[in-house]
């Protein structure tokens, strides 16, 4: 196990977990954060007023949590903005309920020296997608392809807090707020730096087909708001058609075939 040297230049990192009625999977996320060997972390939990056992789990660990609250909000991005506004760290990461760091040493490996975090506004790495029955490695895509959607996950990203506090998430998007934030940062010339490491494991929560269509529509809207392109619009028309075929395929193909398709990342 690695142990941080507690050097003066080791930046404080704010880890924010947003949760609502997440008693089934919150504890694993909490442990993933608290077990990090990097010892200059601030941990914040924003609960959306859960009515299950979520708050009881938070209270179980509250002596190791820097700050937590439980109150109603206007959706996930409103809750994430609350975390941004109170964060004291130089860098901020969102490890929301159900997700976790890839291992206990990943924050140490990134922040224990200046190898990665100097000359950057946003750090991003690779991801494992957890479908429950199996997992799939998701390599980051080129930033130039961000018009197609997220090329990395927010779970695997660390954002300079001073920048995020000036540029919080828009509440106009129920699903695509993170894409809108990163797409805006990219188009405004902010400095992105790739970390050649698996940073996190993201749990797929089984969004319905209607959510997938809505997600595509929001991505389409975000991209068009910045630049209208015939190429971009043809691509999104393709996504709508593709999603229709996927919906049909799920109904007629055996589940093992569907899982093979997911594993391949199609």
ABEGO torsion letter per residue (X at the ends): XBBBAGBAABBBBBBBBBBBGAAAAAAAAAAAAAABABABBBBBBBBAGBABAAAAAAAAAAAABABBBBBBBAEAAAAAAAAAAABABABBBBBBBGBBBABAAAAAAAAABAAAABGBABBBBBBBBBAGABBBBBBBBBAAAAAAEBABBAAABBBBAAAAAABBBBAABAAAAAAAAAAAAAAAGBBBBBBBBBABBBBBAGBBAAAAAAAAAAAAAAAAAABBBAAAAAAAAAAAAAAAAAAAAAAABBAAAAAAAAAAGX
